[in-house]
Amino acid sequence: MSRDLSKERKNRGGRPTIVFTDEQLKELEILSAICTLDEIADYFGIARETFRQIKIRDEEVSSLYKKRRIQAKGVMGSRLFKKGVIEGDVTAMIFYMKTQGGWKEAKEETEQEQVIIETPEEKAERLKERRIYMEFRSKYLKQVENDKKPNE
């Protein structure tokens, strides 16, 4: 006897699918304006990836989240714009131009030290060469000093 599995729902194991309730959707609407994805996931007691998958799977959750984020940015952006344009707040103007107008801070050119990574053998060889050089230099300076002394 053959069973028609296309009509039956297969038990694939794993955790049950999470579906937001109306109450959770209202909470999401409030949180989306001010919280990060990680904070929202923590609030609902789920992993960030799980929340991301819920947004992919559930169009209502996705559109609600996006809509509230855009609304919050619009409110803050208009207030920032008003503060800069109408009130003449230079700091607000600069911030707006950096975030929306592509302005960047001039970077100071700093000289970076070169980091040398060497094996113990390479370090021993370098120190040996340095010691030989220092001995040679010492002998050379003594010779130059002796050449400068008047003959007695």
N, CA, C and O atoms as a DFTB+ gen file, in Angstrom:
608 C
 N C O
     1  1       0.828      -1.160       0.000
     2  2       0.000       0.000       0.000
     3  2       0.885       1.240       0.000
     4  3       1.762       1.397       0.849
     5  1       0.646       2.081      -0.931
     6  2       1.457       3.272      -1.101
     7  2       0.728       4.483      -0.528
     8  3      -0.473       4.663      -0.731
     9  1       1.482       5.301       0.188
    10  2       0.881       6.510       0.768
    11  2       1.204       7.711      -0.104
    12  3       2.304       7.807      -0.647
    13  1       0.270       8.611      -0.241
    14  2       0.494       9.833      -1.002
    15  2       1.030      10.891      -0.032
    16  3       0.268      11.511       0.709
    17  1       2.370      11.089      -0.049
    18  2       3.011      12.010       0.885
    19  2       2.852      13.472       0.479
    20  3       3.100      14.367       1.286
    21  1       2.443      13.719      -0.755
    22  2       2.295      15.109      -1.187
    23  2       1.142      15.790      -0.477
    24  3       1.160      17.008      -0.297
    25  1       0.144      15.027      -0.073
    26  2      -0.999      15.618       0.625
    27  2      -0.759      15.711       2.126
    28  3      -1.324      16.571       2.802
    29  1       0.079      14.824       2.638
    30  2       0.382      14.855       4.066
    31  2       1.568      15.766       4.324
    32  3       2.448      15.928       3.478
    33  1       1.574      16.346       5.491
    34  2       2.715      17.179       5.861
    35  2       3.772      16.271       6.487
    36  3       3.509      15.554       7.451
    37  1       4.961      16.321       5.919
    38  2       6.049      15.494       6.436
    39  2       6.604      16.115       7.701
    40  3       6.709      17.337       7.809
    41  1       6.959      15.269       8.659
    42  2       7.618      15.742       9.863
    43  2       9.111      15.794       9.566
    44  3       9.778      14.761       9.507
    45  1       9.617      16.979       9.385
    46  2      11.023      17.147       9.036
    47  2      11.893      17.374      10.269
    48  3      13.100      17.583      10.145
    49  1      11.302      17.334      11.433
    50  2      12.077      17.531      12.649
    51  2      12.413      18.996      12.841
    52  3      11.843      19.862      12.178
    53  1      13.334      19.274      13.741
    54  2      13.737      20.653      13.993
    55  2      12.756      21.375      14.889
    56  3      11.810      20.788      15.416
    57  1      12.999      22.633      15.045
    58  2      12.153      23.453      15.910
    59  2      10.918      23.932      15.155
    60  3      10.940      24.051      13.930
    61  1       9.858      24.201      15.877
    62  2       8.642      24.696      15.210
    63  2       8.874      26.107      14.655
    64  3       9.681      26.870      15.185
    65  1       8.166      26.431      13.602
    66  2       8.263      27.739      12.982
    67  2       7.713      28.806      13.923
    68  3       6.652      28.633      14.523
    69  1       8.452      29.913      14.045
    70  2       8.022      31.007      14.911
    71  2       7.163      31.957      14.087
    72  3       7.564      32.409      13.015
    73  1       5.984      32.248      14.602
    74  2       5.069      33.197      13.970
    75  2       4.733      34.253      15.004
    76  3       4.311      33.928      16.114
    77  1       4.919      35.523      14.645
    78  2       4.651      36.607      15.580
    79  2       3.149      36.786      15.784
    80  3       2.365      36.747      14.836
    81  1       2.773      36.983      17.041
    82  2       1.378      37.267      17.377
    83  2       1.095      38.747      17.104
    84  3       2.015      39.516      16.824
    85  1      -0.178      39.145      17.186
    86  2      -0.537      40.554      16.999
    87  2       0.163      41.432      18.046
    88  3       0.624      42.533      17.743
    89  1       0.230      40.930      19.267
    90  2       0.891      41.679      20.330
    91  2       2.384      41.855      20.028
    92  3       2.939      42.936      20.228
    93  1       3.023      40.793      19.548
    94  2       4.441      40.878      19.199
    95  2       4.662      41.821      18.022
    96  3       5.683      42.507      17.965
    97  1       3.727      41.864      17.089
    98  2       3.842      42.788      15.958
    99  2       3.764      44.240      16.439
   100  3       4.480      45.101      15.928
   101  1       2.905      44.511      17.411
   102  2       2.825      45.860      17.981
   103  2       4.129      46.228      18.683
   104  3       4.620      47.350      18.562
   105  1       4.682      45.259      19.422
   106  2       5.962      45.493      20.090
   107  2       7.066      45.733      19.064
   108  3       7.912      46.610      19.242
   109  1       7.050      44.946      17.988
   110  2       8.040      45.104      16.928
   111  2       7.950      46.493      16.300
   112  3       8.970      47.106      15.984
   113  1       6.738      46.979      16.124
   114  2       6.533      48.305      15.543
   115  2       7.206      49.379      16.400
   116  3       7.815      50.308      15.869
   117  1       7.097      49.252      17.698
   118  2       7.711      50.221      18.618
   119  2       9.229      50.055      18.629
   120  3       9.966      51.038      18.543
   121  1       9.693      48.809      18.733
   122  2      11.126      48.543      18.849
   123  2      11.910      48.869      17.573
   124  3      13.060      49.302      17.644
   125  1      11.293      48.662      16.419
   126  2      11.994      48.839      15.148
   127  2      12.532      50.240      14.955
   128  3      13.552      50.433      14.294
   129  1      11.859      51.210      15.522
   130  2      12.283      52.601      15.346
   131  2      13.557      52.923      16.111
   132  3      14.288      53.842      15.741
   133  1      13.830      52.172      17.181
   134  2      14.938      52.572      18.053
   135  2      15.966      51.477      18.340
   136  3      17.029      51.766      18.889
   137  1      15.672      50.233      17.982
   138  2      16.561      49.124      18.345
   139  2      17.245      48.519      17.122
   140  3      16.740      48.589      16.002
   141  1      18.406      47.926      17.370
   142  2      19.123      47.202      16.324
   143  2      18.500      45.813      16.158
   144  3      17.687      45.386      16.977
   145  1      18.890      45.122      15.099
   146  2      18.411      43.753      14.890
   147  2      18.754      42.862      16.079
   148  3      17.924      42.074      16.533
   149  1      19.978      42.990      16.579
   150  2      20.403      42.179      17.723
   151  2      19.540      42.456      18.946
   152  3      19.151      41.528      19.656
   153  1      19.238      43.726      19.196
   154  2      18.430      44.081      20.361
   155  2      16.998      43.555      20.223
   156  3      16.410      43.081      21.195
   157  1      16.445      43.642      19.015
   158  2      15.091      43.124      18.796
   159  2      15.065      41.613      18.993
   160  3      14.167      41.080      19.645
   161  1      16.056      40.923      18.424
   162  2      16.124      39.463      18.590
   163  2      16.247      39.101      20.067
   164  3      15.575      38.185      20.543
   165  1      17.103      39.818      20.791
   166  2      17.243      39.572      22.234
   167  2      15.926      39.798      22.967
   168  3      15.562      39.023      23.852
   169  1      15.220      40.846      22.604
   170  2      13.943      41.159      23.255
   171  2      12.954      40.003      23.095
   172  3      12.248      39.645      24.038
   173  1      12.910      39.422      21.889
   174  2      11.976      38.324      21.646
   175  2      12.562      36.960      22.037
   176  3      11.890      35.936      21.914
   177  1      13.809      36.953      22.504
   178  2      14.426      35.713      22.965
   179  2      14.802      34.761      21.840
   180  3      14.755      33.542      22.006
   181  1      15.175      35.321      20.696
   182  2      15.577      34.500      19.553
   183  2      16.924      34.985      19.045
   184  3      17.375      36.073      19.404
   185  1      17.558      34.186      18.217
   186  2      18.843      34.565      17.630
   187  2      18.623      35.588      16.514
   188  3      17.545      35.669      15.924
   189  1      19.660      36.355      16.247
   190  2      19.578      37.360      15.178
   191  2      19.238      36.704      13.845
   192  3      18.410      37.214      13.090
   193  1      19.869      35.591      13.563
   194  2      19.622      34.876      12.300
   195  2      18.179      34.393      12.220
   196  3      17.578      34.410      11.146
   197  1      17.621      33.966      13.343
   198  2      16.217      33.541      13.370
   199  2      15.307      34.713      13.027
   200  3      14.366      34.565      12.247
   201  1      15.585      35.881      13.609
   202  2      14.781      37.060      13.293
   203  2      14.912      37.424      11.813
   204  3      13.932      37.788      11.163
   205  1      16.122      37.321      11.297
   206  2      16.341      37.600       9.867
   207  2      15.530      36.637       8.994
   208  3      14.950      37.045       7.988
   209  1      15.493      35.370       9.381
   210  2      14.718      34.372       8.629
   211  2      13.210      34.656       8.730
   212  3      12.473      34.455       7.765
   213  1      12.761      35.120       9.896
   214  2      11.343      35.471      10.057
   215  2      11.004      36.620       9.109
   216  3       9.956      36.606       8.464
   217  1      11.892      37.615       9.025
   218  2      11.653      38.748       8.112
   219  2      11.586      38.290       6.656
   220  3      10.798      38.821       5.874
   221  1      12.399      37.319       6.295
   222  2      12.390      36.796       4.924
   223  2      11.091      36.038       4.658
   224  3      10.483      36.175       3.597
   225  1      10.681      35.243       5.634
   226  2       9.516      34.376       5.477
   227  2       8.190      35.119       5.623
   228  3       7.225      34.798       4.930
   229  1       8.132      36.103       6.510
   230  2       6.874      36.774       6.834
   231  2       6.911      38.215       6.320
   232  3       7.583      39.070       6.895
   233  1       6.195      38.468       5.251
   234  2       6.179      39.789       4.611
   235  2       5.671      40.873       5.560
   236  3       6.143      42.008       5.506
   237  1       4.713      40.537       6.431
   238  2       4.178      41.523       7.368
   239  2       5.255      42.000       8.340
   240  3       5.370      43.195       8.609
   241  1       6.039      41.065       8.860
   242  2       7.121      41.416       9.780
   243  2       8.150      42.271       9.052
   244  3       8.600      43.290       9.577
   245  1       8.520      41.860       7.851
   246  2       9.524      42.580       7.077
   247  2       9.085      44.006       6.756
   248  3       9.845      44.950       6.966
   249  1       7.872      44.166       6.252
   250  2       7.417      45.506       5.867
   251  2       7.218      46.399       7.094
   252  3       7.513      47.593       7.041
   253  1       6.724      45.836       8.191
   254  2       6.551      46.603       9.417
   255  2       7.900      47.099       9.933
   256  3       8.041      48.263      10.307
   257  1       8.883      46.210       9.948
   258  2      10.231      46.569      10.409
   259  2      10.816      47.685       9.530
   260  3      11.288      48.700      10.042
   261  1      10.782      47.488       8.211
   262  2      11.352      48.466       7.286
   263  2      10.630      49.816       7.383
   264  3      11.270      50.867       7.405
   265  1       9.303      49.777       7.441
   266  2       8.498      50.999       7.487
   267  2       8.852      51.828       8.717
   268  3       9.059      53.036       8.610
   269  1       8.923      51.192       9.876
   270  2       9.230      51.922      11.115
   271  2      10.662      52.455      11.111
   272  3      10.911      53.545      11.624
   273  1      11.601      51.708      10.543
   274  2      12.983      52.189      10.468
   275  2      13.055      53.442       9.600
   276  3      13.717      54.417       9.954
   277  1      12.372      53.404       8.471
   278  2      12.377      54.541       7.548
   279  2      11.684      55.742       8.188
   280  3      12.162      56.870       8.065
   281  1      10.573      55.511       8.862
   282  2       9.872      56.609       9.531
   283  2      10.765      57.269      10.587
   284  3      10.816      58.495      10.679
   285  1      11.462      56.464      11.373
   286  2      12.334      57.004      12.416
   287  2      13.466      57.818      11.799
   288  3      13.802      58.897      12.289
   289  1      14.053      57.298      10.723
   290  2      15.121      58.039      10.039
   291  2      14.587      59.346       9.466
   292  3      15.273      60.368       9.496
   293  1      13.371      59.313       8.949
   294  2      12.759      60.518       8.398
   295  2      12.547      61.585       9.458
   296  3      12.835      62.759       9.227
   297  1      12.044      61.183      10.620
   298  2      11.816      62.133      11.712
   299  2      13.140      62.740      12.172
   300  3      13.270      63.958      12.293
   301  1      14.112      61.876      12.423
   302  2      15.406      62.368      12.897
   303  2      16.095      63.210      11.830
   304  3      16.693      64.241      12.136
   305  1      16.011      62.771      10.587
   306  2      16.628      63.524       9.502
   307  2      16.017      64.900       9.335
   308  3      16.733      65.879       9.126
   309  1      14.704      64.982       9.425
   310  2      14.056      66.291       9.271
   311  2      14.399      67.207      10.437
   312  3      14.577      68.410      10.247
   313  1      14.493      66.652      11.641
   314  2      14.872      67.472      12.805
   315  2      16.317      67.962      12.680
   316  3      16.624      69.114      12.987
   317  1      17.188      67.077      12.229
   318  2      18.581      67.460      12.022
   319  2      18.677      68.532      10.942
   320  3      19.395      69.520      11.099
   321  1      17.954      68.332       9.857
   322  2      17.953      69.282       8.755
   323  2      17.441      70.643       9.230
   324  3      18.019      71.678       8.898
   325  1      16.363      70.638      10.003
   326  2      15.787      71.883      10.533
   327  2      16.804      72.588      11.429
   328  3      16.987      73.803      11.346
   329  1      17.457      71.809      12.280
   330  2      18.438      72.389      13.197
   331  2      19.592      73.029      12.427
   332  3      20.099      74.080      12.819
   333  1      19.999      72.397      11.341
   334  2      21.097      72.940      10.553
   335  2      20.690      74.120       9.690
   336  3      21.381      75.138       9.673
   337  1      19.594      74.000       8.983
   338  2      19.193      75.026       8.023
   339  2      18.501      76.205       8.696
   340  3      18.891      77.352       8.479
   341  1      17.493      75.943       9.501
   342  2      16.698      77.024      10.086
   343  2      17.407      77.659      11.277
   344  3      17.467      78.882      11.401
   345  1      17.947      76.801      12.159
   346  2      18.577      77.337      13.365
   347  2      20.044      77.691      13.159
   348  3      20.645      78.347      14.010
   349  1      20.627      77.266      12.041
   350  2      22.017      77.613      11.741
   351  2      23.047      76.880      12.579
   352  3      24.152      77.387      12.772
   353  1      22.717      75.706      13.079
   354  2      23.645      74.916      13.898
   355  2      24.711      74.306      12.992
   356  3      24.435      73.396      12.211
   357  1      25.930      74.821      13.109
   358  2      27.025      74.381      12.235
   359  2      27.358      72.909      12.455
   360  3      27.648      72.191      11.498
   361  1      27.320      72.456      13.698
   362  2      27.606      71.051      13.991
   363  2      26.605      70.144      13.280
   364  3      26.985      69.118      12.717
   365  1      25.332      70.519      13.305
   366  2      24.305      69.737      12.619
   367  2      24.554      69.746      11.111
   368  3      24.371      68.728      10.443
   369  1      24.971      70.898      10.574
   370  2      25.269      70.994       9.140
   371  2      26.407      70.063       8.752
   372  3      26.320      69.340       7.760
   373  1      27.481      70.088       9.547
   374  2      28.652      69.247       9.256
   375  2      28.270      67.773       9.357
   376  3      28.627      66.979       8.487
   377  1      27.544      67.404      10.415
   378  2      27.134      66.005      10.570
   379  2      26.293      65.553       9.383
   380  3      26.499      64.465       8.845
   381  1      25.351      66.386       8.982
   382  2      24.485      66.045       7.841
   383  2      25.316      65.844       6.573
   384  3      25.107      64.885       5.830
   385  1      26.253      66.751       6.336
   386  2      27.060      66.655       5.114
   387  2      27.985      65.437       5.146
   388  3      28.256      64.839       4.105
   389  1      28.469      65.066       6.333
   390  2      29.322      63.872       6.428
   391  2      28.517      62.605       6.169
   392  3      28.983      61.701       5.475
   393  1      27.302      62.537       6.730
   394  2      26.518      61.308       6.598
   395  2      25.727      61.237       5.311
   396  3      25.501      60.146       4.788
   397  1      25.296      62.388       4.781
   398  2      24.449      62.379       3.591
   399  2      25.128      62.973       2.357
   400  3      24.779      62.629       1.228
   401  1      26.091      63.858       2.572
   402  2      26.714      64.553       1.452
   403  2      28.064      64.018       1.035
   404  3      28.671      64.528       0.093
   405  1      28.546      62.991       1.728
   406  2      29.809      62.376       1.341
   407  2      31.049      63.095       1.825
   408  3      32.152      62.766       1.387
   409  1      30.907      64.071       2.720
   410  2      32.082      64.749       3.262
   411  2      32.890      63.779       4.104
   412  3      32.341      62.868       4.723
   413  1      34.207      63.983       4.121
   414  2      35.090      63.147       4.927
   415  2      36.084      64.035       5.670
   416  3      36.421      65.126       5.210
   417  1      36.543      63.563       6.807
   418  2      37.582      64.256       7.560
   419  2      38.894      64.134       6.807
   420  3      39.179      63.099       6.204
   421  1      39.686      65.186       6.842
   422  2      41.027      65.103       6.260
   423  2      41.856      64.207       7.170
   424  3      41.893      64.397       8.386
   425  1      42.512      63.242       6.571
   426  2      43.298      62.300       7.362
   427  2      44.727      62.807       7.480
   428  3      45.346      63.225       6.501
   429  1      45.232      62.755       8.712
   430  2      46.623      63.097       8.923
   431  2      47.471      61.922       8.474
   432  3      47.171      60.761       8.752
   433  1      48.539      62.263       7.772
   434  2      49.424      61.186       7.344
   435  2      50.358      60.870       8.496
   436  3      51.098      61.729       8.976
   437  1      50.310      59.647       8.919
   438  2      51.161      59.219      10.017
   439  2      52.135      58.178       9.497
   440  3      51.809      57.337       8.659
   441  1      53.308      58.270      10.014
   442  2      54.331      57.319       9.625
   443  2      54.169      56.065      10.461
   444  3      54.143      56.128      11.690
   445  1      54.064      54.947       9.807
   446  2      53.877      53.700      10.534
   447  2      55.199      52.948      10.599
   448  3      55.943      52.859       9.623
   449  1      55.460      52.415      11.782
   450  2      56.663      51.619      11.937
   451  2      56.472      50.278      11.255
   452  3      55.387      49.696      11.260
   453  1      57.555      49.811      10.673
   454  2      57.506      48.521      10.016
   455  2      57.695      47.434      11.073
   456  3      58.657      47.460      11.840
   457  1      56.784      46.503      11.101
   458  2      56.867      45.403      12.048
   459  2      57.601      44.249      11.376
   460  3      57.234      43.794      10.293
   461  1      58.644      43.795      12.052
   462  2      59.443      42.700      11.502
   463  2      59.138      41.439      12.297
   464  3      59.271      41.408      13.520
   465  1      58.735      40.421      11.591
   466  2      58.468      39.133      12.213
   467  2      59.598      38.204      11.772
   468  3      59.831      37.991      10.582
   469  1      60.286      37.663      12.766
   470  2      61.419      36.816      12.430
   471  2      61.452      35.577      13.320
   472  3      60.961      35.572      14.449
   473  1      62.046      34.539      12.766
   474  2      62.197      33.306      13.529
   475  2      63.353      33.481      14.511
   476  3      64.156      34.401      14.358
   477  1      63.446      32.620      15.507
   478  2      64.580      32.716      16.444
   479  2      65.936      32.612      15.733
   480  3      66.904      33.263      16.128
   481  1      65.992      31.796      14.692
   482  2      67.243      31.660      13.941
   483  2      67.599      32.962      13.226
   484  3      68.759      33.374      13.202
   485  1      66.578      33.605      12.639
   486  2      66.807      34.881      11.946
   487  2      67.243      35.951      12.934
   488  3      68.112      36.769      12.632
   489  1      66.629      35.941      14.125
   490  2      66.993      36.917      15.143
   491  2      68.434      36.702      15.595
   492  3      69.184      37.665      15.752
   493  1      68.824      35.450      15.803
   494  2      70.196      35.139      16.218
   495  2      71.188      35.604      15.151
   496  3      72.239      36.160      15.473
   497  1      70.853      35.376      13.893
   498  2      71.724      35.800      12.794
   499  2      71.843      37.325      12.747
   500  3      72.934      37.865      12.563
   501  1      70.714      38.011      12.913
   502  2      70.712      39.480      12.908
   503  2      71.557      40.017      14.062
   504  3      72.323      40.963      13.874
   505  1      71.430      39.430      15.251
   506  2      72.216      39.878      16.404
   507  2      73.698      39.592      16.209
   508  3      74.547      40.379      16.629
   509  1      74.006      38.479      15.580
   510  2      75.406      38.134      15.304
   511  2      76.010      39.165      14.348
   512  3      77.121      39.649      14.566
   513  1      75.272      39.495      13.293
   514  2      75.745      40.496      12.335
   515  2      75.911      41.851      13.012
   516  3      76.868      42.575      12.738
   517  1      74.977      42.189      13.896
   518  2      75.048      43.452      14.626
   519  2      76.280      43.475      15.533
   520  3      76.959      44.497      15.618
   521  1      76.577      42.363      16.212
   522  2      77.749      42.282      17.098
   523  2      79.033      42.438      16.286
   524  3      79.942      43.160      16.695
   525  1      79.111      41.761      15.136
   526  2      80.296      41.859      14.272
   527  2      80.484      43.310      13.819
   528  3      81.601      43.830      13.817
   529  1      79.373      43.959      13.433
   530  2      79.453      45.352      12.999
   531  2      79.952      46.244      14.123
   532  3      80.801      47.108      13.900
   533  1      79.429      46.043      15.340
   534  2      79.823      46.870      16.479
   535  2      81.300      46.671      16.821
   536  3      81.984      47.630      17.178
   537  1      81.794      45.446      16.718
   538  2      83.223      45.180      16.968
   539  2      84.071      45.889      15.921
   540  3      85.079      46.511      16.258
   541  1      83.675      45.802      14.662
   542  2      84.398      46.464      13.582
   543  2      84.400      47.978      13.804
   544  3      85.434      48.630      13.658
   545  1      83.245      48.527      14.154
   546  2      83.122      49.962      14.367
   547  2      84.003      50.404      15.521
   548  3      84.679      51.430      15.439
   549  1      83.993      49.635      16.586
   550  2      84.809      49.959      17.751
   551  2      86.288      49.988      17.381
   552  3      87.003      50.916      17.759
   553  1      86.749      48.983      16.648
   554  2      88.159      48.927      16.223
   555  2      88.488      50.100      15.303
   556  3      89.557      50.701      15.404
   557  1      87.563      50.412      14.412
   558  2      87.779      51.499      13.462
   559  2      87.891      52.839      14.196
   560  3      88.769      53.645      13.889
   561  1      86.999      53.073      15.168
   562  2      87.039      54.330      15.909
   563  2      88.314      54.445      16.742
   564  3      88.870      55.535      16.877
   565  1      88.777      53.334      17.298
   566  2      90.033      53.357      18.064
   567  2      91.196      53.689      17.137
   568  3      92.098      54.440      17.509
   569  1      91.173      53.131      15.936
   570  2      92.230      53.394      14.965
   571  2      92.212      54.861      14.538
   572  3      93.267      55.486      14.433
   573  1      91.048      55.406      14.296
   574  2      90.927      56.811      13.908
   575  2      91.418      57.702      15.045
   576  3      92.081      58.709      14.797
   577  1      91.103      57.345      16.277
   578  2      91.531      58.117      17.435
   579  2      93.039      58.064      17.578
   580  3      93.673      59.072      17.890
   581  1      93.614      56.897      17.352
   582  2      95.075      56.763      17.452
   583  2      95.771      57.539      16.354
   584  3      96.851      58.083      16.584
   585  1      95.191      57.608      15.174
   586  2      95.789      58.343      14.071
   587  2      95.771      59.844      14.321
   588  3      96.607      60.561      13.772
   589  1      94.850      60.335      15.128
   590  2      94.729      61.749      15.402
   591  2      95.730      62.194      16.476
   592  3      96.057      63.380      16.537
   593  1      96.224      61.287      17.320
   594  2      97.150      61.664      18.393
   595  2      98.485      62.061      17.767
   596  3      98.965      61.425      16.829
   597  1      99.066      63.118      18.305
   598  2     100.386      63.520      17.799
   599  2     101.434      62.482      18.191
   600  3     101.383      61.907      19.279
   601  1     102.369      62.256      17.300
   602  2     103.442      61.287      17.589
   603  2     104.367      61.833      18.642
   604  3     104.738      63.006      18.592
   605  1     104.740      61.026      19.577
   606  2     105.608      61.461      20.677
   607  2     107.023      61.123      20.402
   608  3     107.897      61.413      21.218
